[in-house]
């Protein structure tokens, strides 16, 4: 069996280093954290931050990539090849990563539930306000209809009183014409809520 696969290689070490740093650390850590720390008056934290990057971050990055390049397998297998008892550490790292994934998913579910419950609460408050507004509107209409009924009733009573008090023909004709004019007004009181 011949192995004729061509393995892709980087053009130079610097491009490989920058790609790996970008993949491992990310621009948010390199640019955003120092800016936020400095803008909030924590410029003194930049010194230990930069020391931690150069003393811990870069050596571990080089170690991870060099060990991965030499063994070309998973972390638990690498640690097993170094010393068989260290395989547990590799599985522990994988377990921690899985637990972080589960906690992130749980947090997203909780945030989703909060957003949905607030959405329903807002919609419920909106519907209550709409129902109250409609109720006040129809209550006002009902009050106005009651006032119009009372006025109409009072006008009829006054016209009856005037026509009964006076026997003159002009007054009776005037009351009759008023009665006809009022009769033409359509007092449709509609349905009450």
BAFI-3210 file (N, C-alpha, C; in Angstrom, 3 decimals, decimal comma, padded with zeros to 6 digits):
// residues 193
n [1|2|3|4|5|6|7|8|9|10|11|12|13|14|15|16|17|18|19|20|21|22|23|24|25|26|27|28|29|30|31|32|33|34|35|36|37|38|39|40|41|42|43|44|45|46|47|48|49|50|51|52|53|54|55|56|57|58|59|60|61|62|63|64|65|66|67|68|69|70|71|72|73|74|75|76|77|78|79|80|81|82|83|84|85|86|87|88|89|90|91|92|93|94|95|96|97|98|99|100|101|102|103|104|105|106|107|108|109|110|111|112|113|114|115|116|117|118|119|120|121|122|123|124|125|126|127|128|129|130|131|132|133|134|135|136|137|138|139|140|141|142|143|144|145|146|147|148|149|150|151|152|153|154|155|156|157|158|159|160|161|162|163|164|165|166|167|168|169|170|171|172|173|174|175|176|177|178|179|180|181|182|183|184|185|186|187|188|189|190|191|192|193]
n.u [000,824|000,631|001,226|000,145|-000,830|-000,937|000,162|-001,169|000,642|001,724|002,672|004,580|006,009|005,053|002,510|001,132|001,321|-000,123|-002,663|-003,290|-003,226|-005,319|-007,409|-007,398|-007,490|-008,926|-010,226|-011,746|-010,791|-008,181|-008,408|-010,777|-011,039|-008,705|-009,313|-011,835|-011,150|-009,272|-010,806|-012,608|-011,193|-009,348|-006,686|-004,369|-004,690|-003,931|-001,235|-000,798|-002,456|-001,268|001,155|000,214|-000,705|001,711|003,334|001,820|-000,252|000,815|003,003|001,493|-000,100|001,832|002,754|000,425|-000,047|002,366|002,481|000,136|000,867|002,964|001,829|-000,667|-003,413|-006,219|-006,707|-006,910|-005,751|-003,176|-002,262|-002,358|-000,371|001,824|001,828|000,162|-001,585|-002,392|-004,456|-006,980|-007,096|-007,346|-009,912|-011,321|-011,024|-012,513|-015,015|-015,490|-015,677|-017,999|-019,843|-019,790|-020,917|-023,507|-024,372|-024,418|-026,414|-028,562|-028,713|-029,411|-031,954|-033,296|-033,173|-034,682|-037,184|-037,743|-037,947|-040,149|-042,146|-042,266|-043,109|-045,687|-046,778|-046,681|-048,347|-050,696|-051,173|-051,549|-053,893|-055,667|-055,681|-056,779|-059,329|-060,320|-060,325|-062,218|-064,402|-064,719|-065,314|-067,796|-069,265|-069,374|-070,862|-073,250|-073,942|-074,354|-076,540|-078,447|-078,726|-079,790|-082,203|-083,462|-083,666|-085,297|-087,557|-088,213|-088,754|-091,045|-092,787|-092,970|-094,154|-096,603|-097,610|-097,746|-099,579|-101,816|-102,260|-102,957|-105,643|-105,688|-105,756|-103,481|-101,320|-101,703|-101,339|-098,668|-097,364|-098,052|-096,654|-094,055|-093,966|-094,161|-091,778|-089,890|-090,514|-089,499|-086,822|-084,560|-084,188|-082,123|-081,055|-079,443|-077,488|-076,707|-073,711]
n.v [-001,176|002,097|005,383|008,032|010,519|014,025|016,177|019,134|022,127|024,969|028,204|029,759|029,951|032,073|032,794|030,458|030,552|032,922|032,191|030,078|031,339|033,124|031,281|030,021|032,018|034,336|037,439|038,993|038,615|039,580|042,276|043,485|043,071|044,409|047,040|047,544|047,222|049,297|051,578|051,667|052,531|050,672|050,365|049,460|046,767|045,809|045,196|042,745|041,177|041,131|039,962|037,450|036,468|036,251|034,690|032,419|031,870|031,839|029,897|027,560|027,394|026,906|024,451|022,851|022,782|021,723|019,177|018,113|018,101|016,263|013,797|013,532|012,890|012,418|014,286|012,650|010,282|011,190|011,881|009,340|008,043|009,428|008,915|006,244|006,590|009,214|009,368|009,690|012,381|013,571|012,644|013,873|016,583|016,559|015,922|018,178|020,124|019,197|019,531|022,310|022,941|021,852|023,482|025,937|025,487|025,046|027,557|029,099|028,018|028,805|031,599|031,843|030,926|032,945|035,157|034,379|034,121|036,755|037,926|036,837|037,899|040,644|040,702|039,854|041,958|043,979|043,075|043,169|045,937|046,773|045,578|046,900|049,499|049,276|048,565|050,914|052,678|051,684|051,844|054,573|055,227|053,974|055,468|057,972|057,322|056,782|059,331|060,649|059,266|060,068|062,818|062,806|061,611|063,596|065,740|064,780|064,553|067,285|068,338|067,031|068,063|070,803|070,733|069,808|071,819|074,014|075,072|076,243|076,504|077,115|076,512|073,768|072,878|073,621|072,018|069,558|069,650|069,777|067,302|065,638|066,316|065,492|062,830|062,054|061,819|059,280|057,250|055,038|052,785|050,611|047,601|046,762|046,440]
n.w [000,000|-000,961|000,175|-001,187|-000,585|-000,635|001,734|002,997|003,563|005,501|004,249|005,601|008,914|010,457|009,434|010,040|012,844|013,434|012,494|014,200|016,692|016,318|016,062|018,552|020,551|019,679|018,406|020,098|022,680|022,484|021,553|022,630|025,493|026,713|025,888|027,090|029,778|030,085|029,395|031,466|033,602|034,448|033,665|034,846|035,024|032,633|032,555|034,175|032,592|030,025|030,785|031,602|029,162|027,698|029,387|030,143|028,213|025,476|025,698|026,377|024,128|022,112|023,110|022,949|020,143|019,199|020,428|019,392|016,689|016,714|017,692|016,420|017,095|019,374|022,488|024,791|023,864|023,288|025,867|026,968|025,499|026,403|029,208|030,601|032,807|032,598|030,816|031,858|032,502|029,980|029,244|031,275|030,579|028,203|029,299|030,901|028,896|027,642|029,751|029,996|027,536|027,939|030,078|028,792|026,884|028,634|029,822|027,599|027,104|029,426|029,159|026,826|027,761|029,626|027,938|026,358|028,356|029,257|026,906|026,635|028,943|028,399|026,134|027,369|029,193|027,317|026,055|028,227|028,682|026,261|026,394|028,663|027,676|025,598|027,175|028,743|026,683|025,650|027,965|028,312|026,049|026,755|029,027|027,830|026,189|028,123|029,194|026,970|026,711|029,091|028,610|026,328|027,436|029,347|027,612|026,269|028,486|029,214|026,937|026,985|029,368|028,700|026,597|027,959|029,804|028,363|026,328|023,937|020,414|018,810|020,479|020,856|018,224|017,828|019,754|018,697|016,230|017,205|018,454|016,244|014,923|016,819|016,809|014,358|014,809|015,159|017,747|018,303|020,464|020,568|021,321|024,638|026,502]
ca.u [000,000|001,429|000,561|000,459|-001,561|-000,116|-000,238|-001,052|001,550|001,667|003,760|005,637|005,635|004,338|001,083|000,585|001,216|-001,227|-003,924|-003,542|-003,555|-006,676|-008,367|-007,426|-007,786|-009,989|-009,953|-012,438|-009,919|-006,985|-008,690|-011,884|-010,802|-007,852|-010,012|-012,866|-010,468|-008,668|-011,836|-013,291|-010,250|-008,577|-005,486|-003,328|-004,903|-003,334|000,098|-000,887|-003,105|-000,246|002,087|-000,432|-000,714|003,052|003,926|001,011|-001,037|001,614|003,652|000,513|-000,496|002,902|002,751|-000,731|000,127|003,503|002,096|-000,829|001,585|003,775|001,046|-001,761|-004,565|-006,987|-005,997|-006,816|-004,769|-001,852|-001,869|-002,153|000,946|002,849|001,797|-001,193|-002,435|-002,835|-005,601|-008,144|-007,085|-007,912|-011,363|-011,852|-011,112|-013,666|-016,213|-015,684|-016,178|-019,387|-020,643|-019,918|-021,909|-024,831|-024,767|-024,760|-027,737|-029,535|-028,845|-030,195|-033,351|-033,847|-033,365|-035,813|-038,409|-037,986|-038,419|-041,502|-043,083|-042,458|-043,907|-047,073|-047,209|-046,917|-049,553|-051,817|-051,420|-052,092|-055,286|-056,437|-055,858|-057,714|-060,662|-060,729|-060,623|-063,512|-065,437|-064,963|-065,965|-069,197|-069,898|-069,657|-071,988|-074,444|-074,303|-074,925|-077,867|-079,349|-079,011|-080,693|-083,516|-084,064|-084,035|-086,449|-088,685|-088,558|-089,393|-092,402|-093,585|-093,236|-095,120|-097,911|-098,049|-098,103|-100,830|-102,916|-102,503|-103,525|-106,648|-105,647|-105,492|-102,105|-100,404|-101,852|-100,693|-097,216|-096,936|-098,186|-095,542|-092,856|-094,054|-093,832|-090,338|-089,149|-090,786|-088,634|-085,480|-084,495|-083,429|-081,723|-080,162|-078,517|-077,282|-075,887|-072,683]
ca.v [000,000|003,318|006,555|009,118|011,734|015,213|016,859|020,586|022,776|026,420|028,852|030,079|029,706|033,214|032,690|029,372|031,036|033,880|031,450|029,301|032,286|033,592|030,207|029,682|033,143|035,163|038,875|039,607|038,569|040,395|043,709|044,039|043,093|045,527|048,313|047,711|047,418|050,630|052,633|051,703|052,916|049,519|050,245|048,720|045,335|045,420|044,628|041,301|040,506|040,880|038,972|036,131|036,001|035,863|033,670|031,198|031,627|031,445|028,589|026,476|027,311|026,185|023,069|022,149|022,528|020,834|017,824|017,670|017,818|015,048|012,585|013,530|012,145|013,173|014,633|011,490|009,346|011,806|011,719|007,908|007,694|010,002|008,068|005,681|007,121|010,568|009,313|010,187|013,844|013,895|012,448|014,905|017,811|016,386|015,997|019,586|020,803|018,780|020,178|023,726|022,966|021,648|024,667|026,989|025,160|025,293|029,002|029,571|027,617|029,673|032,926|031,720|030,853|034,278|036,028|033,951|034,463|038,209|038,237|036,537|038,856|041,917|040,542|039,791|043,326|044,726|042,664|043,727|047,365|046,907|045,247|048,005|050,644|049,017|048,631|052,326|053,286|051,274|052,374|055,980|055,238|053,618|056,626|058,994|056,867|056,989|060,775|060,982|058,723|060,938|064,086|062,517|061,413|064,896|066,546|064,251|064,954|068,730|068,582|066,578|069,049|072,048|070,534|069,649|073,072|075,032|074,574|077,038|075,733|077,375|075,785|072,346|072,616|073,734|070,817|068,445|069,721|069,377|065,862|065,006|066,510|064,616|061,461|061,728|061,483|057,849|056,961|053,633|052,682|049,502|046,577|047,162|045,449]
ca.w [000,000|-000,995|000,721|-002,116|-000,226|-000,445|002,961|002,838|004,510|005,539|003,510|006,555|010,305|011,010|009,066|010,850|014,216|013,524|012,324|015,406|017,767|016,037|016,334|019,977|021,443|019,123|018,456|021,234|023,849|022,268|021,380|023,405|026,932|027,135|025,662|028,115|031,064|030,113|029,357|032,759|034,648|034,903|032,843|035,559|034,795|031,363|032,785|034,457|031,467|029,003|031,349|031,556|027,765|027,253|030,249|030,165|027,009|024,315|025,876|026,277|022,718|021,408|023,591|022,386|018,710|018,936|020,822|018,387|015,440|016,868|017,895|015,442|017,624|020,364|023,715|025,695|023,299|023,473|027,262|027,186|024,938|027,281|030,398|030,574|033,873|032,228|029,894|032,604|032,393|028,672|029,301|032,167|029,773|027,311|030,131|031,269|027,698|027,459|030,794|029,621|026,459|028,541|030,840|027,829|026,335|029,702|029,961|026,454|027,309|030,472|028,570|025,905|028,567|030,189|026,853|025,989|029,432|029,223|025,720|026,965|029,959|027,709|025,328|028,293|029,657|026,180|025,867|029,342|028,430|025,140|026,894|029,539|026,819|024,959|028,207|029,065|025,517|025,609|029,180|028,025|025,117|027,514|029,855|026,945|025,775|029,260|029,264|025,859|027,079|030,101|027,956|025,470|028,341|029,904|026,560|026,097|029,660|029,140|025,864|027,472|030,366|028,001|025,851|028,912|030,510|027,476|025,408|022,715|019,219|018,360|021,359|020,558|016,923|018,023|020,470|017,765|015,270|017,953|018,658|014,965|014,673|017,727|016,362|013,218|015,298|015,450|018,954|018,309|021,617|020,319|022,350|025,770|026,843]
c.u [000,869|000,590|000,952|-000,296|-000,587|-000,664|-000,100|-000,154|001,361|002,858|004,929|005,105|004,798|002,847|000,406|000,347|000,035|-002,588|-004,270|-003,894|-004,973|-007,725|-008,496|-007,925|-008,958|-009,684|-010,634|-011,570|-008,732|-007,314|-009,724|-011,572|-009,863|-008,538|-011,042|-012,222|-009,882|-009,726|-012,594|-012,332|-009,399|-007,341|-004,374|-003,496|-004,297|-001,969|000,010|-001,555|-002,081|000,792|001,495|-000,466|000,670|003,660|003,145|000,368|-000,224|002,372|002,674|000,010|000,553|002,946|001,614|-000,515|001,308|003,182|001,079|-000,170|002,362|002,909|-000,119|-002,951|-005,258|-006,177|-005,858|-005,810|-003,349|-001,364|-001,637|-000,791|002,070|002,973|000,372|-002,131|-003,006|-004,042|-006,860|-008,230|-007,691|-009,416|-012,022|-012,010|-012,316|-014,971|-016,513|-016,229|-017,641|-020,295|-020,820|-020,945|-023,318|-025,294|-025,126|-026,134|-028,822|-029,776|-029,654|-031,669|-034,013|-034,114|-034,553|-037,131|-038,751|-038,539|-039,852|-042,501|-043,321|-043,294|-045,382|-047,617|-047,527|-048,178|-050,794|-052,173|-052,035|-053,564|-056,171|-056,708|-056,852|-059,142|-061,174|-061,096|-061,965|-064,643|-065,748|-065,683|-067,458|-069,958|-070,263|-070,838|-073,294|-074,903|-074,927|-076,321|-078,876|-079,699|-079,997|-082,088|-084,218|-084,512|-085,284|-087,704|-089,150|-089,263|-090,828|-093,301|-093,929|-094,267|-096,517|-098,475|-098,512|-099,430|-102,020|-103,241|-103,202|-104,507|-106,634|-105,189|-104,050|-101,097|-100,477|-101,205|-099,164|-096,665|-097,005|-097,044|-094,221|-092,826|-093,704|-092,332|-089,493|-089,342|-089,917|-087,214|-085,486|-083,593|-083,155|-080,681|-079,249|-078,441|-076,397|-074,892|-072,654]
c.v [001,240|004,477|007,755|010,407|012,889|015,971|018,359|021,167|024,283|026,990|029,193|029,906|030,840|033,148|031,562|029,840|031,987|033,184|030,677|030,205|032,802|032,545|029,940|030,823|033,957|036,636|039,564|039,657|039,515|041,880|044,240|044,133|044,225|046,882|048,565|047,948|048,817|051,719|052,725|052,004|051,772|049,290|049,479|047,209|044,875|044,760|043,147|040,521|040,162|039,872|037,570|035,589|035,489|034,752|032,354|030,887|031,124|030,130|027,404|026,303|026,544|024,712|022,269|021,813|021,596|019,383|017,266|017,325|016,510|013,796|012,442|012,669|013,005|013,396|013,436|010,457|009,890|011,582|010,248|007,475|008,261|009,156|007,544|006,222|008,502|010,563|009,884|011,714|014,278|013,724|013,477|016,233|017,737|016,490|017,440|020,371|020,465|019,445|021,666|023,876|022,803|022,868|025,819|026,745|025,424|026,785|029,591|029,208|028,505|031,071|032,909|031,694|032,207|035,207|035,670|034,336|035,970|038,624|037,987|037,515|040,202|041,834|040,503|041,179|044,174|044,375|043,189|045,208|047,597|046,628|046,358|049,239|050,470|049,106|050,083|053,028|052,951|051,740|053,842|056,106|054,944|054,781|057,727|058,598|057,052|058,466|061,182|060,444|059,620|062,263|063,888|062,344|062,746|065,774|066,080|064,662|066,434|069,027|068,141|067,580|070,337|071,867|070,366|070,956|074,106|074,378|075,348|076,176|075,904|076,571|074,295|071,999|072,658|072,484|069,608|068,444|069,340|067,865|065,108|065,121|065,605|063,168|061,049|061,361|060,027|057,632|055,462|053,471|051,464|048,503|047,126|046,048|045,277]
c.w [000,000|-000,499|-000,136|-001,793|-000,036|000,760|002,746|003,920|004,422|004,775|004,435|007,971|010,893|010,670|009,845|012,277|014,369|013,374|013,587|016,591|017,565|016,339|017,830|020,844|020,924|019,299|019,631|022,469|023,685|022,237|022,362|024,899|027,355|026,959|026,764|029,475|031,155|030,160|030,669|033,906|035,152|034,065|033,525|035,391|033,478|031,557|033,160|033,321|030,383|029,501|031,286|030,139|027,366|028,100|030,200|028,814|025,836|024,525|025,791|024,848|021,921|021,815|022,968|020,914|018,416|019,316|019,832|017,068|015,536|016,912|016,905|015,880|018,688|021,638|024,647|025,175|023,443|024,895|027,603|026,653|025,797|028,548|030,510|031,654|033,516|031,290|030,553|032,503|031,057|028,637|030,205|031,415|028,829|028,087|030,522|030,079|027,452|028,496|030,513|028,503|027,024|029,323|029,911|027,221|027,378|029,878|028,807|026,600|028,353|029,914|027,617|026,673|029,167|029,127|026,483|027,080|029,480|028,031|026,007|027,999|029,316|026,862|026,214|028,812|028,545|025,965|026,994|029,120|027,300|025,592|027,798|028,729|026,128|025,972|028,550|027,927|025,483|026,849|028,971|027,061|025,862|028,398|029,008|026,472|026,899|029,412|028,174|026,152|028,088|029,491|027,092|026,319|028,930|028,863|026,330|027,255|029,610|028,054|026,280|028,474|029,695|027,270|026,778|029,629|029,629|026,516|024,099|021,555|018,749|019,187|021,037|019,231|017,042|018,718|019,544|016,748|015,946|018,146|017,380|014,668|015,575|017,321|015,186|013,653|015,712|016,664|019,011|019,416|021,533|021,451|023,444|026,064|028,337]
res [x|x|x|x|x|x|x|x|x|x|x|x|x|x|x|x|x|x|x|x|x|x|x|x|x|x|x|x|x|x|x|x|x|x|x|x|x|x|x|x|x|x|x|x|x|x|x|x|x|x|x|x|x|x|x|x|x|x|x|x|x|x|x|x|x|x|x|x|x|x|x|x|x|x|x|x|x|x|x|x|x|x|x|x|x|x|x|x|x|x|x|x|x|x|x|x|x|x|x|x|x|x|x|x|x|x|x|x|x|x|x|x|x|x|x|x|x|x|x|x|x|x|x|x|x|x|x|x|x|x|x|x|x|x|x|x|x|x|x|x|x|x|x|x|x|x|x|x|x|x|x|x|x|x|x|x|x|x|x|x|x|x|x|x|x|x|x|x|x|x|x|x|x|x|x|x|x|x|x|x|x|x|x|x|x|x|x|x|x|x|x|x|x]
***
